[in-house]
């Protein structure tokens, strides 16, 4: 049987799909670098796929190259992979994301006459995979957990402990960003260094005693140590009202939303 392959169309379709898969894995594992690196990884994966298809190689060797060499190089180029354990997890998630996006494409196959619809199906699969991953990650985490957090303010580095609290759903009504609560002493320490962002404003805040306002400000960055370090740039921090932080040694309440954005 004879097949005619348009290599430019084949490259474009693989590039779009590979980029979506890398984006899904990067968001799920919090090892996302930048959209530029995702595009670079998608282009590399698509280019290598085209080369393997065009090369006169045995079918068994092509299968190995497709499933190991091409995917490995694509992950390394597109994501911030650190260590063999994280790479293995990313490799497995890549195939799970491919199953989700492929399933969405299969459901819409009767209506796929154009490449745009194919890409739209894979976009739907991306959102499906990410929604499933977020649900599974949230259900697997304990309701309350003490975590180690590193805060950065100018040249000052602050090591502290934080209470992971799924009951903290406070968000900024202006930007929609999740708000993390810090003790007044910790906030003072963060705002003291030269070069720290001292601008803050107030947002509505509901507490046991009724409604009030909460002063919030932007931190420079923070790292949540959860087995795999999770970096949050420009986190939104609210200064705790008196008596809210009662956990001994705990200077902060984390909003679960910071890890799922």
C-alpha positions as CSV (number, residue, x, y, z in Angstrom):
1,X,0.0,0.0,0.0
2,X,1.3,3.5,-0.9
3,X,1.0,6.5,1.4
4,X,1.8,10.1,0.6
5,X,3.1,12.1,3.5
6,X,3.2,15.9,3.4
7,X,6.2,16.6,5.7
8,X,5.3,20.2,6.4
9,X,1.8,19.4,7.6
10,X,3.1,16.4,9.5
11,X,5.7,18.7,11.2
12,X,3.1,21.4,12.1
13,X,0.6,18.9,13.6
14,X,3.3,17.2,15.7
15,X,4.7,20.5,16.8
16,X,1.3,21.7,18.1
17,X,0.6,18.5,19.8
18,X,4.0,18.1,21.4
19,X,3.9,21.7,22.7
20,X,0.5,21.0,24.4
21,X,1.8,17.8,25.9
22,X,4.9,19.6,27.3
23,X,2.7,22.4,28.7
24,X,0.4,19.9,30.4
25,X,3.3,18.0,32.0
26,X,5.0,21.2,33.0
27,X,1.9,22.6,34.7
28,X,1.1,19.4,36.5
29,X,4.6,18.9,37.8
30,X,5.4,22.6,38.5
31,X,8.5,22.3,36.3
32,X,7.4,24.8,33.7
33,X,10.2,27.0,32.5
34,X,8.6,29.4,30.0
35,X,6.4,29.3,26.9
36,X,9.5,29.9,24.8
37,X,11.1,26.7,26.1
38,X,7.9,24.7,25.6
39,X,7.8,25.9,22.0
40,X,11.4,24.9,21.6
41,X,10.8,21.5,23.1
42,X,7.8,21.0,20.8
43,X,9.8,22.0,17.7
44,X,12.6,19.7,18.6
45,X,10.3,16.8,19.2
46,X,8.5,17.4,15.9
47,X,11.7,17.8,14.0
48,X,13.2,14.6,15.4
49,X,9.9,12.7,14.7
50,X,10.1,13.8,11.0
51,X,13.7,12.8,10.8
52,X,13.0,9.3,12.2
53,X,10.0,8.9,9.9
54,X,12.1,9.9,6.8
55,X,15.2,7.9,7.7
56,X,15.5,4.3,6.2
57,X,15.7,2.5,9.5
58,X,14.2,-0.8,10.7
59,X,10.8,-0.5,12.2
60,X,11.9,-1.8,15.6
61,X,14.7,0.8,15.8
62,X,12.2,3.6,14.8
63,X,9.9,2.4,17.6
64,X,12.6,2.7,20.2
65,X,13.6,6.2,18.9
66,X,10.0,7.4,18.9
67,X,9.2,6.3,22.4
68,X,12.5,6.9,24.2
69,X,15.0,9.1,22.4
70,X,12.7,11.7,20.9
71,X,10.5,12.0,24.0
72,X,13.5,12.2,26.4
73,X,15.1,15.0,24.4
74,X,11.8,16.8,24.1
75,X,11.3,16.7,27.9
76,X,14.8,17.8,28.6
77,X,14.6,20.8,26.2
78,X,11.1,22.0,27.1
79,X,10.9,21.6,30.9
80,X,13.0,22.3,34.0
81,X,13.9,18.7,34.8
82,X,16.2,18.1,37.8
83,X,17.2,14.5,38.6
84,X,16.3,11.1,37.4
85,X,13.2,10.7,39.6
86,X,11.6,13.9,38.3
87,X,12.5,12.8,34.7
88,X,10.8,9.4,35.2
89,X,7.7,11.1,36.6
90,X,7.6,13.5,33.7
91,X,8.1,10.6,31.2
92,X,5.1,8.7,32.7
93,X,2.9,11.9,32.8
94,X,3.8,12.6,29.2
95,X,2.1,9.4,28.1
96,X,-0.8,9.9,30.4
97,X,-1.3,13.4,28.9
98,X,-1.1,11.8,25.4
99,X,-3.8,9.3,26.4
100,X,-6.1,12.1,27.6
101,X,-5.5,14.3,24.5
102,X,-5.7,11.3,22.2
103,X,-9.0,10.3,23.8
104,X,-10.5,13.7,23.1
105,X,-9.3,13.6,19.5
106,X,-10.9,10.2,19.1
107,X,-14.2,11.5,20.3
108,X,-14.2,14.3,17.8
109,X,-12.8,12.3,14.9
110,X,-16.1,12.2,12.9
111,X,-16.0,16.1,12.7
112,X,-12.2,16.4,12.0
113,X,-11.9,17.6,8.4
114,X,-9.5,20.3,9.2
115,X,-6.2,20.6,11.0
116,X,-7.7,23.3,13.2
117,X,-10.3,20.9,14.6
118,X,-7.6,18.4,15.3
119,X,-5.7,21.0,17.3
120,X,-8.9,22.0,19.1
121,X,-9.5,18.4,20.1
122,X,-6.0,18.2,21.6
123,X,-6.5,21.5,23.4
124,X,-9.7,20.0,25.0
125,X,-7.6,17.0,25.9
126,X,-5.0,19.2,27.6
127,X,-7.7,20.9,29.8
128,X,-9.2,17.4,30.6
129,X,-5.8,16.1,31.7
130,X,-4.9,19.1,33.7
131,X,-8.3,19.1,35.5
132,X,-8.0,15.4,36.4
133,X,-4.4,16.0,37.7
134,X,-5.5,18.9,39.8
135,X,-8.4,17.0,41.3
136,X,-6.2,14.0,42.1
137,X,-3.4,16.2,43.6
138,X,-5.8,18.0,45.8
139,X,-7.6,14.9,47.1
140,X,-4.3,13.3,47.9
141,X,-3.0,16.1,50.1
142,X,-3.8,16.3,53.8
143,X,-6.2,19.0,54.8
144,X,-3.6,20.6,57.1
145,X,0.1,20.2,56.9
146,X,3.2,22.0,58.1
147,X,5.6,22.9,55.3
148,X,9.0,24.6,55.1
149,X,9.0,27.8,53.2
150,X,11.8,30.2,52.1
151,X,10.9,33.8,51.5
152,X,13.0,36.3,49.6
153,X,13.0,40.1,50.2
154,X,15.8,42.1,48.6
155,X,19.0,40.5,49.9
156,X,17.2,38.9,52.9
157,X,16.4,35.2,52.9
158,X,13.9,34.1,55.5
159,X,13.3,30.4,56.4
160,X,10.0,29.8,58.1
161,X,7.2,27.2,58.5
162,X,3.8,27.5,57.1
163,X,0.4,25.8,57.7
164,X,-1.0,24.3,54.5
165,X,-4.7,24.9,55.0
166,X,-7.3,23.9,52.5
167,X,-9.8,26.1,54.3
168,X,-7.9,29.2,53.2
169,X,-9.6,30.2,50.0
170,X,-8.9,34.0,50.3
171,X,-8.2,35.6,46.9
172,X,-7.6,39.1,45.7
173,X,-10.8,40.4,44.2
174,X,-8.8,42.6,41.8
175,X,-6.4,40.0,40.3
176,X,-7.9,36.7,41.5
177,X,-4.5,35.7,43.0
178,X,-4.5,33.5,46.1
179,X,-3.6,35.3,49.3
180,X,-1.1,33.7,51.8
181,X,-1.3,34.9,55.4
182,X,1.9,35.9,57.2
183,X,2.5,36.9,60.9
184,X,3.0,40.6,61.5
185,X,6.6,40.0,62.7
186,X,7.4,38.1,59.5
187,X,5.8,40.8,57.3
188,X,7.9,43.5,59.1
189,X,11.0,41.5,58.5
190,X,10.2,41.2,54.8
191,X,9.4,44.8,54.4
192,X,12.4,46.1,56.2
193,X,15.3,45.3,53.7
194,X,16.4,48.0,51.3
195,X,15.0,47.2,47.9
196,X,12.0,45.3,49.1
197,X,8.6,46.2,47.6
198,X,6.9,48.3,50.4
199,X,3.7,49.0,48.5
200,X,0.6,47.5,50.0
201,X,-3.2,47.9,49.9
202,X,-6.3,46.5,51.6
203,X,-8.8,43.7,50.5
204,X,-12.0,42.5,52.1
205,X,-11.5,39.8,54.6
206,X,-14.1,37.6,56.4
207,X,-13.1,36.3,59.9
208,X,-14.9,34.7,62.9
209,X,-15.7,38.2,64.3
210,X,-17.3,39.4,61.0
211,X,-15.9,41.3,58.0
212,X,-12.8,43.4,58.0
213,X,-10.0,44.5,55.6
214,X,-6.6,42.8,55.3
215,X,-3.4,44.6,54.3
216,X,-1.7,42.8,51.5
217,X,1.6,43.2,49.6
218,X,3.7,41.5,47.0
219,X,6.7,39.4,48.0
220,X,9.7,39.1,45.7
221,X,9.5,35.3,45.5
222,X,9.1,32.2,47.8
223,X,9.9,28.5,47.6
224,X,7.6,25.9,49.1
225,X,9.5,22.7,50.0
226,X,7.2,19.8,49.2
227,X,9.6,17.1,48.2
228,X,10.0,19.0,44.9
229,X,10.7,22.7,45.4
230,X,7.9,24.8,44.1
231,X,8.8,28.4,43.2
232,X,6.2,31.2,43.4
233,X,7.1,34.5,41.9
234,X,5.6,37.7,43.3
235,X,3.3,35.9,45.8
236,X,0.5,37.9,47.4
237,X,0.9,38.1,51.2
238,X,-1.6,39.3,53.7
239,X,-0.6,40.5,57.2
240,X,-2.4,38.4,59.8
241,X,-4.8,39.9,62.2
242,X,-4.0,39.5,65.9
243,X,-4.5,36.0,67.2
244,X,-5.0,34.3,63.8
245,X,-1.7,32.4,63.7
246,X,-1.8,30.3,66.8
247,X,0.2,27.2,65.6
248,X,3.4,27.1,67.6
249,X,6.4,28.0,65.4
250,X,4.1,28.6,62.4
251,X,4.5,32.1,60.9
252,X,2.4,31.6,57.8
253,X,-0.8,30.1,56.3
254,X,-0.5,28.9,52.7
255,X,-3.3,29.2,50.3
256,X,-3.6,25.9,48.3
257,X,-4.3,27.9,45.2
258,X,-0.6,28.9,44.9
259,X,0.3,25.4,43.7
260,X,-2.5,25.0,41.2
261,X,-2.3,28.1,39.1
